[in-house]
């Protein structure tokens, strides 16, 4: 049997999260290759924005507290009972596989998805998904190194909502912070980049979108189009 070549033996197979982390500029870089941590907020809004486009929620809130970002909406969350395989639930796939959130959506709301929430998991210190459904609050935590943590049943509830929380990773973004002005800028760019039929559905859905910033003690109402300070 021929011996394995040195080149073959040195090949390293990366997971989707490791690939994103290895070359983040391929996934969220601008034309010059620079990466902007504010872009993660738009990626993390994917599920809430989808609910808005589908007319399934009336409120989306974004809150910035130091390096922690939380996005909450009052629409239905990812189905906690859905298994895609023996090892992958729907929630795990969405948060650990590129474009899995796009594949999980109805056709009419796929265009609001960019790279997907997996990029948030890959480039954050920690990511947490919570949803209230089936009479309980559920929580699953992720890191780039560990996407296999179990879904937890937290408490009983009669509510319906979902929440994505992530913590900026300074080892990826250095001193660049997530800021209120930075989020507004990428929000405007993302809204302007939507196909017309999607952009027109957001205001028609009468969704209230707010951005609260602990650093400036401010709360700003964003709309589906361009918002200025």
NUDREN-523945 format. One line per 4 residues: number of its first residue (from 1); for each residue x, y, z of C-alpha. Coordinates in pm, 1 decimal, decimal comma, always signed. Layout:
NUM	X:Y:Z | ...
This chain:
1	+0,0:+0,0:+0,0 | +146,4:+337,9:-98,4 | +234,1:+565,8:+187,5 | +14,9:+869,8:+248,1
5	+181,0:+1180,9:+109,1 | +292,1:+1452,5:+346,6 | +56,6:+1699,5:+176,8 | -244,9:+1471,2:+224,2
9	-158,3:+1401,8:+585,9 | -142,4:+1772,6:+661,7 | -490,1:+1849,8:+527,1 | -713,3:+1988,5:+800,1
13	-1088,7:+1953,8:+760,0 | -1271,5:+2252,1:+908,8 | -1629,7:+2273,0:+1024,0 | -1849,1:+2548,4:+883,5
17	-1795,2:+2756,3:+1197,1 | -1418,6:+2704,8:+1185,9 | -1411,3:+2804,0:+817,5 | -1591,3:+3131,1:+890,0
21	-1363,3:+3204,1:+1181,9 | -1054,0:+3123,7:+974,5 | -1145,8:+3370,5:+697,8 | -1418,0:+3607,3:+827,8
25	-1360,8:+3860,4:+550,1 | -1498,2:+3607,9:+299,4 | -1833,3:+3616,1:+477,8 | -1880,2:+3964,9:+622,8
29	-1596,4:+4164,9:+467,9 | -1651,7:+4476,0:+257,5 | -1493,7:+4535,8:-82,6 | -1160,4:+4610,8:+82,2
33	-1176,5:+4299,0:+298,8 | -1241,0:+4485,1:+624,9 | -1480,8:+4324,3:+871,6 | -1736,9:+4526,9:+1062,6
37	-1877,3:+4387,5:+1391,4 | -2201,3:+4582,2:+1336,2 | -2273,5:+4348,1:+1045,4 | -2330,1:+4068,6:+1298,0
41	-2639,5:+4251,3:+1423,2 | -2799,6:+4235,6:+1079,1 | -2707,9:+3868,2:+1044,1 | -2855,9:+3797,8:+1388,9
45	-3177,9:+3978,6:+1289,7 | -3240,8:+3717,5:+1022,6 | -3509,5:+3523,7:+1212,6 | -3690,0:+3831,7:+1344,2
49	-3682,6:+3998,3:+1003,1 | -3827,0:+3683,0:+850,5 | -4116,2:+3691,5:+1099,6 | -4174,8:+4057,3:+1010,3
53	-4185,5:+3983,2:+637,8 | -4427,7:+3697,1:+697,9 | -4653,6:+3914,8:+915,5 | -4588,8:+3696,9:+1220,5
57	-4460,6:+3961,9:+1462,7 | -4541,2:+4319,8:+1558,2 | -4230,7:+4415,2:+1758,8 | -3856,6:+4370,9:+1712,8
61	-3615,4:+4515,5:+1966,9 | -3236,7:+4539,6:+1952,3 | -3041,5:+4620,7:+2267,5 | -2671,0:+4699,6:+2300,7
65	-2506,2:+4659,6:+2641,1 | -2125,5:+4679,8:+2625,0 | -2023,5:+4392,0:+2392,8 | -2354,8:+4204,6:+2427,2
69	-2629,3:+4235,5:+2167,3 | -2983,6:+4102,2:+2215,5 | -3249,0:+4081,4:+1943,5 | -3604,4:+3996,8:+2050,8
73	-3927,9:+3962,8:+1857,8 | -4279,0:+3853,0:+1948,7 | -4313,8:+3608,3:+1662,3 | -4284,9:+3228,7:+1654,6
77	-3942,2:+3079,2:+1717,5 | -3766,3:+2789,9:+1551,5 | -3951,4:+2463,4:+1610,4 | -3793,4:+2303,6:+1918,4
81	-3936,4:+1962,3:+1824,3 | -3796,9:+1944,9:+1470,7 | -3506,8:+1706,8:+1408,1 | -3326,6:+1713,8:+1072,9
85	-3128,4:+1398,7:+1155,4 | -3032,1:+1183,1:+1453,0 | -2765,3:+1436,8:+1551,5 | -2897,4:+1768,7:+1417,5
89	-3201,7:+1959,1:+1537,2 | -3337,6:+2250,3:+1336,4 | -3200,8:+2496,7:+1593,6 | -2853,2:+2345,4:+1592,0
93	-2840,7:+2346,9:+1211,0 | -2949,7:+2711,1:+1185,5 | -2682,0:+2824,6:+1430,6 | -2395,9:+2609,3:+1302,5
97	-2438,2:+2565,9:+925,1 | -2399,4:+2829,8:+654,6 | -2733,4:+2929,3:+492,3 | -2926,3:+2678,4:+707,9
101	-3158,8:+2955,6:+824,1 | -3238,8:+3037,2:+460,8 | -3322,7:+2671,9:+394,9 | -3545,2:+2659,5:+703,9
105	-3765,5:+2947,8:+590,9 | -4068,6:+2975,1:+372,9 | -3983,2:+3077,3:+16,9 | -4129,6:+3425,1:+59,4
109	-3885,7:+3527,4:+335,9 | -3561,7:+3367,5:+219,9 | -3432,5:+3684,8:+58,0 | -3390,5:+3860,8:+394,2
113	-3124,3:+3604,3:+483,1 | -2763,8:+3695,0:+409,9 | -2484,2:+3456,7:+519,8 | -2700,6:+3335,2:+805,6
117	-2688,6:+3320,8:+1183,2 | -2405,6:+3065,6:+1172,1 | -2171,1:+3357,4:+1102,6 | -2279,6:+3511,2:+1435,3
121	-2202,2:+3187,2:+1618,8 | -1863,4:+3162,7:+1450,5 | -1750,3:+3519,1:+1520,0 | -1887,5:+3566,8:+1873,4
125	-1755,4:+3464,6:+2213,5 | -2094,2:+3307,4:+2283,7 | -2437,3:+3291,2:+2121,1 | -2764,6:+3203,1:+2293,9
129	-3100,5:+3125,9:+2132,9 | -3415,9:+3138,6:+2344,5 | -3777,1:+3089,0:+2244,0 | -4112,2:+3070,7:+2418,5
133	-4333,5:+2804,5:+2264,3 | -4520,1:+2484,1:+2348,9 | -4587,1:+2619,1:+2699,5 | -4221,5:+2663,7:+2794,9
137	-3916,9:+2886,8:+2752,9 | -3635,4:+2698,2:+2578,8 | -3265,3:+2786,7:+2557,2 | -2968,4:+2658,1:+2360,4
141	-2614,0:+2797,6:+2381,5 | -2341,4:+2787,1:+2117,1 | -1977,0:+2875,8:+2070,1 | -1756,8:+2839,3:+1764,4
145	-1582,5:+2548,9:+1936,8 | -1895,5:+2378,5:+2072,4 | -2224,8:+2369,0:+1882,5 | -2341,3:+2042,5:+2041,1
149	-2487,8:+2171,6:+2365,4 | -2836,0:+2045,3:+2446,9 | -3159,9:+2238,5:+2427,7 | -3276,4:+2326,9:+2779,3
153	-3632,8:+2366,6:+2906,9 | -3613,7:+2671,8:+3134,2 | -3959,6:+2762,9:+3265,3 | -4331,8:+2740,3:+3197,2
157	-4494,1:+3024,3:+3001,4 | -4798,5:+3110,5:+2795,0 | -4605,8:+3360,4:+2581,7 | -4465,0:+3340,4:+2229,4
161	-4133,9:+3505,7:+2135,9 | -3774,7:+3440,1:+2035,9 | -3445,4:+3600,8:+2135,9 | -3092,2:+3587,2:+1996,1
165	-2808,6:+3707,8:+2221,3 | -2441,7:+3721,5:+2125,1 | -2119,2:+3864,4:+2264,8 | -1867,4:+4036,1:+2034,3
169	-1534,1:+3853,3:+2017,6 | -1239,3:+4096,3:+2049,2 | -998,2:+3831,1:+1919,8 | -1177,6:+3865,3:+1583,7
173	-1270,0:+4234,7:+1575,8 | -999,4:+4386,1:+1794,0 | -1094,6:+4727,1:+1934,1 | -1380,3:+4776,1:+1685,9
177	-1704,7:+4796,0:+1881,3 | -2070,7:+4746,4:+1797,7 | -2226,6:+5093,3:+1822,0 | -2565,6:+5252,0:+1776,1
181	-2449,5:+5456,8:+1475,2 | -2277,5:+5152,3:+1326,3 | -2592,7:+4939,9:+1354,3 | -2802,1:+5216,4:+1194,3
185	-2557,0:+5235,7:+903,9 | -2560,5:+4862,8:+828,4 | -2937,4:+4848,3:+887,2 | -2991,0:+5118,5:+625,4
189	-2761,8:+4941,7:+379,8 | -2933,4:+4607,7:+437,0 | -3281,6:+4758,2:+400,3 | -3186,0:+4932,8:+78,4
193	-3042,9:+4607,1:-53,1 | -3366,0:+4409,9:-10,9 | -3564,1:+4317,9:-321,1 | -3850,6:+4567,6:-371,9
197	-4121,2:+4312,5:-291,6 | -3954,2:+4237,7:+44,6 | -3875,9:+4602,7:+128,2 | -4238,9:+4699,4:+69,0
201	-4370,7:+4423,2:+295,0 | -4183,9:+4539,7:+605,3 | -4364,9:+4872,0:+657,3 | -4690,3:+4709,9:+546,2
205	-4652,1:+4461,7:+830,5 | -4665,8:+4754,7:+1078,5 | -4368,6:+4622,1:+1272,9 | -4212,0:+4842,6:+1540,2
209	-3832,8:+4810,2:+1530,4 | -3635,7:+4973,2:+1812,5 | -3267,7:+5004,7:+1896,0 | -3171,0:+5065,3:+2259,4
213	-2812,8:+5158,6:+2345,9 | -2696,9:+5143,0:+2708,4 | -2381,8:+5343,7:+2629,0 | -2581,7:+5649,9:+2522,8
217	-2896,4:+5572,1:+2724,4 | -3101,5:+5612,1:+2407,8 | -3379,1:+5426,0:+2231,3 | -3431,6:+5487,4:+1860,0
221	-3721,1:+5375,1:+1642,6 | -3598,3:+5230,7:+1315,5 | -3820,0:+5175,8:+1015,7 | -3791,9:+4946,3:+718,2
225	-3620,1:+5210,8:+512,8 | -3338,2:+5454,4:+584,0 | -3315,6:+5582,5:+941,5 | -3093,4:+5872,1:+1051,7
229	-2983,3:+5990,2:+1394,8
